[in-house]
Amino acid sequence: MKAARDPKARAEIEALSVSERVLLFCLASYTAWQKAGVTEKTALAMVIKGMVDRDTTGDLSLTKKGRWGGTRCCR
């Protein structure tokens, strides 16, 4: 995967906060991220970073970038 060799992408993933990592984990495991203490502010930040998308109903899902980041940060 290209992102695996991209130092900028790697640095961005390594710089994620705990709550951002929790959000990725929750989305990957279909867990209620709100109950895990993740705020809307964090969710919006992850949308802006391109790791999470919102669908038309407002539900969050991982992007390709977020899926790669989730597997790297949650080890």
Backbone as a printed PyTorch tensor [residue, N CA C, xyz], in Angstrom:
tensor([[[  0.8470,  -1.1740,   0.0000],
         [  0.0000,   0.0000,   0.0000],
         [  0.8960,   1.2430,   0.0000]],

        [[  0.5080,   2.2280,  -0.7870],
         [  1.3040,   3.4370,  -0.9280],
         [  1.4670,   4.1590,   0.4100]],

        [[  0.3920,   4.2330,   1.1950],
         [  0.4450,   4.9490,   2.4770],
         [  1.4690,   4.3390,   3.4230]],

        [[  1.6950,   3.0430,   3.2930],
         [  2.6550,   2.3770,   4.1770],
         [  4.0670,   2.8920,   3.9360]],

        [[  4.3400,   3.3600,   2.7110],
         [  5.6730,   3.8600,   2.3920],
         [  5.7580,   5.3740,   2.4880]],

        [[  4.6640,   6.0330,   2.7540],
         [  4.6190,   7.4900,   2.7860],
         [  4.9550,   7.9960,   4.1880]],

        [[  6.1240,   8.6120,   4.3620],
         [  6.5160,   9.0800,   5.6980],
         [  5.5630,  10.1290,   6.2670]],

        [[  4.9760,  10.9490,   5.3920],
         [  4.0350,  11.9760,   5.8620],
         [  2.7840,  11.3180,   6.4510]],

        [[  2.2620,  10.2940,   5.7640],
         [  1.0810,   9.5830,   6.2650],
         [  1.4020,   8.8830,   7.5790]],

        [[  2.5720,   8.2800,   7.6570],
         [  2.9800,   7.5830,   8.8830],
         [  3.0750,   8.5630,  10.0540]],

        [[  3.6650,   9.7300,   9.8040],
         [  3.8020,  10.7350,  10.8580],
         [  2.4330,  11.2340,  11.3070]],

        [[  1.5120,  11.3940,  10.3670],
         [  0.1600,  11.8550,  10.7170],
         [ -0.5420,  10.8290,  11.6070]],

        [[ -0.3790,   9.5710,  11.3020],
         [ -1.0090,   8.5180,  12.1070],
         [ -0.3690,   8.4350,  13.4870]],

        [[  0.9320,   8.5580,  13.5470],
         [  1.6200,   8.5070,  14.8330],
         [  1.2700,   9.6980,  15.7120]],

        [[  0.8190,  10.8060,  15.1040],
         [  0.4720,  12.0160,  15.8520],
         [ -0.9720,  12.0270,  16.3440]],

        [[ -1.7340,  10.9800,  16.0720],
         [ -3.1400,  10.9510,  16.5060],
         [ -3.2370,  10.9670,  18.0270]],

        [[ -4.2320,  11.6830,  18.5180],
         [ -4.4800,  11.7120,  19.9600],
         [ -5.1410,  10.4020,  20.3910]],

        [[ -5.2140,  10.2080,  21.6800],
         [ -5.8560,   9.0030,  22.2170],
         [ -7.3140,   8.9370,  21.7750]],

        [[ -8.0350,  10.0340,  21.8660],
         [ -9.4530,  10.0160,  21.5000],
         [ -9.6370,   9.7570,  20.0030]],

        [[ -8.7110,  10.2200,  19.1800],
         [ -8.7860,   9.9440,  17.7440],
         [ -8.5430,   8.4670,  17.4760]],

        [[ -7.6130,   7.8830,  18.1990],
         [ -7.3470,   6.4460,  18.0600],
         [ -8.5390,   5.6180,  18.5490]],

        [[ -9.1590,   6.0620,  19.6260],
         [-10.3450,   5.3740,  20.1430],
         [-11.4670,   5.4260,  19.1080]],

        [[-11.6450,   6.5690,  18.4660],
         [-12.6750,   6.6950,  17.4320],
         [-12.4170,   5.7020,  16.3050]],

        [[-11.1850,   5.6120,  15.8140],
         [-10.8750,   4.6540,  14.7560],
         [-11.1690,   3.2300,  15.2000]],

        [[-10.7760,   2.9010,  16.4250],
         [-11.0270,   1.5610,  16.9490],
         [-12.5270,   1.2740,  17.0230]],

        [[-13.2860,   2.2280,  17.5450],
         [-14.7310,   2.0400,  17.6770],
         [-15.4050,   1.8460,  16.3230]],

        [[-15.0240,   2.6450,  15.3450],
         [-15.6210,   2.5030,  14.0160],
         [-15.2430,   1.1720,  13.3820]],

        [[-14.0110,   0.7440,  13.5590],
         [-13.5750,  -0.5310,  12.9910],
         [-14.2600,  -1.7210,  13.6570]],

        [[-14.6080,  -1.5680,  14.9240],
         [-15.2250,  -2.6780,  15.6600],
         [-16.7360,  -2.5110,  15.8320]],

        [[-17.3050,  -1.5310,  15.1420],
         [-18.7570,  -1.2600,  15.2070],
         [-19.2280,  -1.0460,  16.6480]],

        [[-18.4380,  -0.2880,  17.4040],
         [-18.7580,   0.0610,  18.7800],
         [-19.2700,   1.4910,  18.8230]],

        [[-20.1830,   1.7870,  19.7300],
         [-20.7250,   3.1430,  19.8650],
         [-19.6310,   4.0800,  20.3810]],

        [[-19.1080,   4.9000,  19.4930],
         [-17.9890,   5.7690,  19.8600],
         [-18.4030,   6.8240,  20.8690]],

        [[-19.6640,   7.2500,  20.8650],
         [-20.1260,   8.2420,  21.8390],
         [-20.0590,   7.6630,  23.2580]],

        [[-20.4010,   6.4050,  23.4020],
         [-20.3600,   5.7580,  24.7180],
         [-18.9280,   5.5490,  25.1960]],

        [[-17.9850,   5.5620,  24.2630],
         [-16.5750,   5.4160,  24.6220],
         [-15.9620,   6.7540,  25.0220]],

        [[-16.7520,   7.8140,  24.9860],
         [-16.2800,   9.1210,  25.4290],
         [-15.6760,   9.9900,  24.3430]],

        [[-15.8220,   9.5880,  23.0850],
         [-15.3050,  10.3960,  21.9810],
         [-16.3100,  11.5180,  21.6940]],

        [[-15.8050,  12.7240,  21.5660],
         [-16.6710,  13.8840,  21.3640],
         [-16.9250,  14.1430,  19.8770]],

        [[-17.9630,  14.9320,  19.6110],
         [-18.2570,  15.3620,  18.2450],
         [-17.0930,  16.1710,  17.6730]],

        [[-16.4350,  16.9220,  18.5320],
         [-15.2810,  17.7210,  18.1000],
         [-14.1900,  16.8170,  17.5300]],

        [[-13.9310,  15.7040,  18.2000],
         [-12.9390,  14.7450,  17.7130],
         [-13.3930,  14.1250,  16.4040]],

        [[-14.6740,  13.7650,  16.3220],
         [-15.2010,  13.1760,  15.0930],
         [-15.0550,  14.1460,  13.9220]],

        [[-15.3660,  15.4130,  14.1510],
         [-15.2380,  16.4160,  13.1040],
         [-13.7750,  16.5860,  12.6840]],

        [[-12.8730,  16.5730,  13.6490],
         [-11.4480,  16.6810,  13.3320],
         [-11.0020,  15.5210,  12.4470]],

        [[-11.5240,  14.3360,  12.7110],
         [-11.1460,  13.1700,  11.9160],
         [-11.7600,  13.2260,  10.5110]],

        [[-12.9350,  13.8260,  10.3880],
         [-13.5180,  14.0500,   9.0580],
         [-12.6240,  15.0030,   8.2760]],

        [[-12.1880,  16.0750,   8.9210],
         [-11.3160,  17.0610,   8.2730],
         [ -9.9880,  16.4260,   7.8740]],

        [[ -9.4640,  15.5320,   8.6980],
         [ -8.1990,  14.8550,   8.3890],
         [ -8.3600,  13.8060,   7.2950]],

        [[ -9.6050,  13.4830,   6.9410],
         [ -9.8490,  12.5200,   5.8740],
         [ -9.7980,  11.0730,   6.3050]],

        [[ -9.8620,  10.8180,   7.6010],
         [ -9.8190,   9.4400,   8.0860],
         [-11.2090,   8.8590,   8.3240]],

        [[-12.2010,   9.7420,   8.3690],
         [-13.5750,   9.3440,   8.6460],
         [-14.4960,  10.1140,   7.6920]],

        [[-15.5710,   9.4650,   7.2680],
         [-16.5990,  10.1040,   6.4480],
         [-17.9280,  10.0490,   7.1760]],

        [[-18.7900,  11.0070,   6.8660],
         [-20.1810,  10.9630,   7.3360],
         [-21.0650,  10.6380,   6.1430]],

        [[-22.0290,   9.7460,   6.3450],
         [-22.9790,   9.4780,   5.2680],
         [-24.1580,  10.4430,   5.3750]],

        [[-25.1560,  10.2720,   4.5290],
         [-26.2830,  11.2110,   4.5100],
         [-27.1060,  11.1910,   5.7890]],

        [[-27.0370,  10.1020,   6.5490],
         [-27.7760,  10.0400,   7.8180],
         [-26.9400,  10.5340,   8.9960]],

        [[-25.6660,  10.8770,   8.7360],
         [-24.8030,  11.3830,   9.7950],
         [-23.9480,  10.3340,  10.4670]],

        [[-24.1030,   9.0690,  10.0490],
         [-23.2770,   8.0000,  10.6250],
         [-21.8500,   8.1120,  10.1160]],

        [[-20.9060,   7.7280,  10.9550],
         [-19.4960,   7.7850,  10.5950],
         [-19.0270,   6.4430,  10.0490]],

        [[-18.0800,   6.5030,   9.1260],
         [-17.4340,   5.2950,   8.6240],
         [-15.9780,   5.6180,   8.3240]],

        [[-15.1570,   4.5970,   8.3270],
         [-13.7350,   4.7780,   8.0560],
         [-13.4950,   4.9680,   6.5610]],

        [[-12.5870,   5.8400,   6.2290],
         [-12.1170,   5.9600,   4.8600],
         [-10.9670,   4.9880,   4.6750]],

        [[-10.4480,   4.8940,   3.4530],
         [ -9.2950,   4.0380,   3.2100],
         [ -8.1170,   4.4760,   4.0850]],

        [[ -7.9260,   5.7720,   4.1900],
         [ -6.8540,   6.3190,   5.0290],
         [ -7.0860,   5.9700,   6.4980]],

        [[ -8.3360,   6.0630,   6.9550],
         [ -8.6720,   5.7350,   8.3360],
         [ -8.5170,   4.2620,   8.6440]],

        [[ -8.8500,   3.4020,   7.6730],
         [ -8.6640,   1.9570,   7.8850],
         [ -7.1870,   1.6280,   8.0320]],

        [[ -6.3570,   2.2400,   7.2160],
         [ -4.9180,   1.9960,   7.3330],
         [ -4.4050,   2.5180,   8.6620]],

        [[ -4.8450,   3.7110,   9.0540],
         [ -4.4310,   4.2820,  10.3300],
         [ -4.9090,   3.4760,  11.5240]],

        [[ -6.1170,   2.9410,  11.4170],
         [ -6.6600,   2.1480,  12.5090],
         [ -5.8840,   0.8710,  12.7400]],

        [[ -5.4010,   0.2610,  11.6690],
         [ -4.6380,  -0.9690,  11.8530],
         [ -3.2600,  -0.6880,  12.3900]],

        [[ -2.7310,   0.5110,  12.1430],
         [ -1.4020,   0.8620,  12.6120],
         [ -1.4020,   1.3790,  14.0440]],

        [[ -2.4520,   2.1110,  14.4180],
         [ -2.4370,   2.7540,  15.7310],
         [ -2.9890,   1.8660,  16.8300]],

        [[ -3.6850,   0.8450,  16.4930],
         [ -4.3670,   0.0420,  17.5200],
         [ -3.6550,  -1.2760,  17.7780]],

        [[ -2.3990,  -1.3620,  17.4720],
         [ -1.6390,  -2.5930,  17.7130],
         [ -1.1080,  -2.6330,  19.1030]]])
